[in-house]
Amino acid sequence: MPGPVTLHLADEAATAALGVRLAEALRPGDVVLLAGDLGAGKTALARAVIRHLMADPDLDVPSPSFALVQPYEGGGHVLLHADLYRLASERDIDELGLFDRPEAILLVEWPERAPGLAARANIVVTLSLPADRKGRIAVIDAPAERRI
């Protein structure tokens, strides 16, 4: 299996375009981990994926940092957008209902808070800011047949 793919995303439009490509590769039941430091673009990428899958480019997609999980259903898709930053313990993940609907696509920000999720992940996207702070770097780890 080939290694991860690294992309430089010059701006928000490039991040949104990656979100569309990612959305088009997703299947029901996929678990996508969005890792990276604060401000690296995890929510911006998730927002682009959600808007594309819900077929609504103007959909309000708030960060789920306080609610922890924000559900979406539309365009023939069920999606859960989770932000685990405020998760007190990995044991608390069971209470979030992330796997109650096996057909749901799951986007998880701050997966580092629940390392056990790594075993369930189909795709991992790690975002970071380059040294010059211009744009962002995306490292995408996905099976060869699911290249983004």
C-alpha positions as protocol buffer text, in pm:
chain_id: "A"
residue {
  index: 1
  type: MET
  ca { x: 0 y: 0 z: 0 }
}
residue {
  index: 2
  type: PRO
  ca { x: 142 y: 340 z: -93 }
}
residue {
  index: 3
  type: GLY
  ca { x: 215 y: 589 z: 182 }
}
residue {
  index: 4
  type: PRO
  ca { x: 26 y: 906 z: 272 }
}
residue {
  index: 5
  type: VAL
  ca { x: -16 y: 1187 z: 20 }
}
residue {
  index: 6
  type: THR
  ca { x: 97 y: 1539 z: 116 }
}
residue {
  index: 7
  type: LEU
  ca { x: -69 y: 1845 z: -36 }
}
residue {
  index: 8
  type: HIS
  ca { x: -11 y: 2217 z: 7 }
}
residue {
  index: 9
  type: LEU
  ca { x: -342 y: 2402 z: 30 }
}
residue {
  index: 10
  type: ALA
  ca { x: -275 y: 2762 z: -65 }
}
residue {
  index: 11
  type: ASP
  ca { x: -598 y: 2911 z: 71 }
}
residue {
  index: 12
  type: GLU
  ca { x: -954 y: 2850 z: 189 }
}
residue {
  index: 13
  type: ALA
  ca { x: -1065 y: 2772 z: -167 }
}
residue {
  index: 14
  type: ALA
  ca { x: -805 y: 2494 z: -191 }
}
residue {
  index: 15
  type: THR
  ca { x: -919 y: 2357 z: 146 }
}
residue {
  index: 16
  type: ALA
  ca { x: -1280 y: 2360 z: 24 }
}
residue {
  index: 17
  type: ALA
  ca { x: -1178 y: 2184 z: -299 }
}
residue {
  index: 18
  type: LEU
  ca { x: -1005 y: 1912 z: -96 }
}
residue {
  index: 19
  type: GLY
  ca { x: -1324 y: 1881 z: 110 }
}
residue {
  index: 20
  type: VAL
  ca { x: -1525 y: 1818 z: -207 }
}
residue {
  index: 21
  type: ARG
  ca { x: -1276 y: 1552 z: -325 }
}
residue {
  index: 22
  type: LEU
  ca { x: -1285 y: 1389 z: 16 }
}
residue {
  index: 23
  type: ALA
  ca { x: -1666 y: 1396 z: 24 }
}
residue {
  index: 24
  type: GLU
  ca { x: -1683 y: 1226 z: -315 }
}
residue {
  index: 25
  type: ALA
  ca { x: -1462 y: 941 z: -190 }
}
residue {
  index: 26
  type: LEU
  ca { x: -1669 y: 871 z: 122 }
}
residue {
  index: 27
  type: ARG
  ca { x: -1901 y: 575 z: 171 }
}
residue {
  index: 28
  type: PRO
  ca { x: -2165 y: 498 z: 433 }
}
residue {
  index: 29
  type: GLY
  ca { x: -2002 y: 390 z: 758 }
}
residue {
  index: 30
  type: ASP
  ca { x: -1669 y: 560 z: 691 }
}
residue {
  index: 31
  type: VAL
  ca { x: -1477 y: 705 z: 982 }
}
residue {
  index: 32
  type: VAL
  ca { x: -1262 y: 1005 z: 890 }
}
residue {
  index: 33
  type: LEU
  ca { x: -1020 y: 1144 z: 1146 }
}
residue {
  index: 34
  type: LEU
  ca { x: -926 y: 1511 z: 1112 }
}
residue {
  index: 35
  type: ALA
  ca { x: -612 y: 1574 z: 1316 }
}
residue {
  index: 36
  type: GLY
  ca { x: -403 y: 1884 z: 1363 }
}
residue {
  index: 37
  type: ASP
  ca { x: -332 y: 2177 z: 1590 }
}
residue {
  index: 38
  type: LEU
  ca { x: -578 y: 2449 z: 1679 }
}
residue {
  index: 39
  type: GLY
  ca { x: -638 y: 2670 z: 1376 }
}
residue {
  index: 40
  type: ALA
  ca { x: -499 y: 2420 z: 1126 }
}
residue {
  index: 41
  type: GLY
  ca { x: -825 y: 2402 z: 928 }
}
residue {
  index: 42
  type: LYS
  ca { x: -1003 y: 2091 z: 1054 }
}
residue {
  index: 43
  type: THR
  ca { x: -1342 y: 2260 z: 1080 }
}
residue {
  index: 44
  type: ALA
  ca { x: -1301 y: 2436 z: 744 }
}
residue {
  index: 45
  type: LEU
  ca { x: -1232 y: 2101 z: 579 }
}
residue {
  index: 46
  type: ALA
  ca { x: -1522 y: 1931 z: 760 }
}
residue {
  index: 47
  type: ARG
  ca { x: -1752 y: 2219 z: 660 }
}
residue {
  index: 48
  type: ALA
  ca { x: -1667 y: 2168 z: 292 }
}
residue {
  index: 49
  type: VAL
  ca { x: -1728 y: 1792 z: 317 }
}
residue {
  index: 50
  type: ILE
  ca { x: -2063 y: 1843 z: 491 }
}
residue {
  index: 51
  type: ARG
  ca { x: -2186 y: 2111 z: 252 }
}
residue {
  index: 52
  type: HIS
  ca { x: -2100 y: 1893 z: -46 }
}
residue {
  index: 53
  type: LEU
  ca { x: -2264 y: 1579 z: 94 }
}
residue {
  index: 54
  type: MET
  ca { x: -2574 y: 1770 z: 201 }
}
residue {
  index: 55
  type: ALA
  ca { x: -2585 y: 1936 z: -145 }
}
residue {
  index: 56
  type: ASP
  ca { x: -2613 y: 2281 z: 15 }
}
residue {
  index: 57
  type: PRO
  ca { x: -2319 y: 2519 z: -41 }
}
residue {
  index: 58
  type: ASP
  ca { x: -2469 y: 2773 z: 200 }
}
residue {
  index: 59
  type: LEU
  ca { x: -2551 y: 2531 z: 483 }
}
residue {
  index: 60
  type: ASP
  ca { x: -2468 y: 2669 z: 827 }
}
residue {
  index: 61
  type: VAL
  ca { x: -2208 y: 2426 z: 965 }
}
residue {
  index: 62
  type: PRO
  ca { x: -2105 y: 2537 z: 1312 }
}
residue {
  index: 63
  type: SER
  ca { x: -1811 y: 2388 z: 1493 }
}
residue {
  index: 64
  type: PRO
  ca { x: -1940 y: 2113 z: 1722 }
}
residue {
  index: 65
  type: SER
  ca { x: -1688 y: 2201 z: 1993 }
}
residue {
  index: 66
  type: PHE
  ca { x: -1953 y: 2264 z: 2259 }
}
residue {
  index: 67
  type: ALA
  ca { x: -2221 y: 2017 z: 2145 }
}
residue {
  index: 68
  type: LEU
  ca { x: -1946 y: 1757 z: 2076 }
}
residue {
  index: 69
  type: VAL
  ca { x: -2154 y: 1600 z: 1796 }
}
residue {
  index: 70
  type: GLN
  ca { x: -2356 y: 1770 z: 1523 }
}
residue {
  index: 71
  type: PRO
  ca { x: -2575 y: 1539 z: 1307 }
}
residue {
  index: 72
  type: TYR
  ca { x: -2666 y: 1603 z: 942 }
}
residue {
  index: 73
  type: GLU
  ca { x: -2902 y: 1415 z: 716 }
}
residue {
  index: 74
  type: GLY
  ca { x: -2969 y: 1501 z: 354 }
}
residue {
  index: 75
  type: GLY
  ca { x: -2865 y: 1440 z: -1 }
}
residue {
  index: 76
  type: GLY
  ca { x: -2899 y: 1068 z: 67 }
}
residue {
  index: 77
  type: HIS
  ca { x: -2636 y: 1081 z: 343 }
}
residue {
  index: 78
  type: VAL
  ca { x: -2626 y: 1054 z: 719 }
}
residue {
  index: 79
  type: LEU
  ca { x: -2327 y: 1229 z: 871 }
}
residue {
  index: 80
  type: LEU
  ca { x: -2202 y: 1298 z: 1222 }
}
residue {
  index: 81
  type: HIS
  ca { x: -1947 y: 1575 z: 1279 }
}
residue {
  index: 82
  type: ALA
  ca { x: -1773 y: 1531 z: 1614 }
}
residue {
  index: 83
  type: ASP
  ca { x: -1525 y: 1750 z: 1795 }
}
residue {
  index: 84
  type: LEU
  ca { x: -1358 y: 1567 z: 2081 }
}
residue {
  index: 85
  type: TYR
  ca { x: -1149 y: 1858 z: 2209 }
}
residue {
  index: 86
  type: ARG
  ca { x: -1360 y: 1889 z: 2524 }
}
residue {
  index: 87
  type: LEU
  ca { x: -1393 y: 1515 z: 2581 }
}
residue {
  index: 88
  type: ALA
  ca { x: -1300 y: 1447 z: 2944 }
}
residue {
  index: 89
  type: SER
  ca { x: -1200 y: 1084 z: 2892 }
}
residue {
  index: 90
  type: GLU
  ca { x: -1186 y: 838 z: 2605 }
}
residue {
  index: 91
  type: ARG
  ca { x: -1436 y: 629 z: 2800 }
}
residue {
  index: 92
  type: ASP
  ca { x: -1692 y: 907 z: 2743 }
}
residue {
  index: 93
  type: ILE
  ca { x: -1695 y: 840 z: 2369 }
}
residue {
  index: 94
  type: ASP
  ca { x: -1954 y: 563 z: 2413 }
}
residue {
  index: 95
  type: GLU
  ca { x: -2205 y: 819 z: 2542 }
}
residue {
  index: 96
  type: LEU
  ca { x: -2180 y: 1026 z: 2222 }
}
residue {
  index: 97
  type: GLY
  ca { x: -2362 y: 769 z: 2007 }
}
residue {
  index: 98
  type: LEU
  ca { x: -2106 y: 793 z: 1727 }
}
residue {
  index: 99
  type: PHE
  ca { x: -2166 y: 435 z: 1616 }
}
residue {
  index: 100
  type: ASP
  ca { x: -2540 y: 407 z: 1678 }
}
residue {
  index: 101
  type: ARG
  ca { x: -2613 y: 441 z: 1305 }
}
residue {
  index: 102
  type: PRO
  ca { x: -2381 y: 213 z: 1108 }
}
residue {
  index: 103
  type: GLU
  ca { x: -2465 y: 392 z: 781 }
}
residue {
  index: 104
  type: ALA
  ca { x: -2347 y: 729 z: 913 }
}
residue {
  index: 105
  type: ILE
  ca { x: -2028 y: 886 z: 785 }
}
residue {
  index: 106
  type: LEU
  ca { x: -1832 y: 1008 z: 1085 }
}
residue {
  index: 107
  type: LEU
  ca { x: -1599 y: 1311 z: 1072 }
}
residue {
  index: 108
  type: VAL
  ca { x: -1396 y: 1342 z: 1392 }
}
residue {
  index: 109
  type: GLU
  ca { x: -1193 y: 1647 z: 1490 }
}
residue {
  index: 110
  type: TRP
  ca { x: -938 y: 1606 z: 1769 }
}
residue {
  index: 111
  type: PRO
  ca { x: -924 y: 1225 z: 1740 }
}
residue {
  index: 112
  type: GLU
  ca { x: -612 y: 1239 z: 1960 }
}
residue {
  index: 113
  type: ARG
  ca { x: -854 y: 1260 z: 2257 }
}
residue {
  index: 114
  type: ALA
  ca { x: -980 y: 908 z: 2178 }
}
residue {
  index: 115
  type: PRO
  ca { x: -686 y: 707 z: 2040 }
}
residue {
  index: 116
  type: GLY
  ca { x: -903 y: 396 z: 2015 }
}
residue {
  index: 117
  type: LEU
  ca { x: -1079 y: 552 z: 1714 }
}
residue {
  index: 118
  type: ALA
  ca { x: -768 y: 501 z: 1501 }
}
residue {
  index: 119
  type: ALA
  ca { x: -853 y: 132 z: 1462 }
}
residue {
  index: 120
  type: ARG
  ca { x: -1192 y: 226 z: 1311 }
}
residue {
  index: 121
  type: ALA
  ca { x: -1063 y: 495 z: 1074 }
}
residue {
  index: 122
  type: ASN
  ca { x: -1084 y: 455 z: 698 }
}
residue {
  index: 123
  type: ILE
  ca { x: -919 y: 789 z: 622 }
}
residue {
  index: 124
  type: VAL
  ca { x: -694 y: 1013 z: 832 }
}
residue {
  index: 125
  type: VAL
  ca { x: -627 y: 1373 z: 732 }
}
residue {
  index: 126
  type: THR
  ca { x: -365 y: 1560 z: 932 }
}
residue {
  index: 127
  type: LEU
  ca { x: -356 y: 1936 z: 882 }
}
residue {
  index: 128
  type: SER
  ca { x: -78 y: 2173 z: 981 }
}
residue {
  index: 129
  type: LEU
  ca { x: 43 y: 2523 z: 913 }
}
residue {
  index: 130
  type: PRO
  ca { x: 369 y: 2551 z: 718 }
}
residue {
  index: 131
  type: ALA
  ca { x: 664 y: 2741 z: 864 }
}
residue {
  index: 132
  type: ASP
  ca { x: 578 y: 3053 z: 662 }
}
residue {
  index: 133
  type: ARG
  ca { x: 214 y: 3031 z: 786 }
}
residue {
  index: 134
  type: LYS
  ca { x: 87 y: 3061 z: 426 }
}
residue {
  index: 135
  type: GLY
  ca { x: -189 y: 2814 z: 353 }
}
residue {
  index: 136
  type: ARG
  ca { x: -183 y: 2474 z: 518 }
}
residue {
  index: 137
  type: ILE
  ca { x: -37 y: 2129 z: 466 }
}
residue {
  index: 138
  type: ALA
  ca { x: -268 y: 1828 z: 440 }
}
residue {
  index: 139
  type: VAL
  ca { x: -134 y: 1476 z: 484 }
}
residue {
  index: 140
  type: ILE
  ca { x: -394 y: 1223 z: 371 }
}
residue {
  index: 141
  type: ASP
  ca { x: -366 y: 859 z: 467 }
}
residue {
  index: 142
  type: ALA
  ca { x: -619 y: 643 z: 286 }
}
residue {
  index: 143
  type: PRO
  ca { x: -621 y: 299 z: 125 }
}
residue {
  index: 144
  type: ALA
  ca { x: -493 y: 296 z: -233 }
}
residue {
  index: 145
  type: GLU
  ca { x: -840 y: 232 z: -374 }
}
residue {
  index: 146
  type: ARG
  ca { x: -973 y: 538 z: -190 }
}
residue {
  index: 147
  type: ARG
  ca { x: -714 y: 793 z: -300 }
}
residue {
  index: 148
  type: ILE
  ca { x: -838 y: 1147 z: -254 }
}
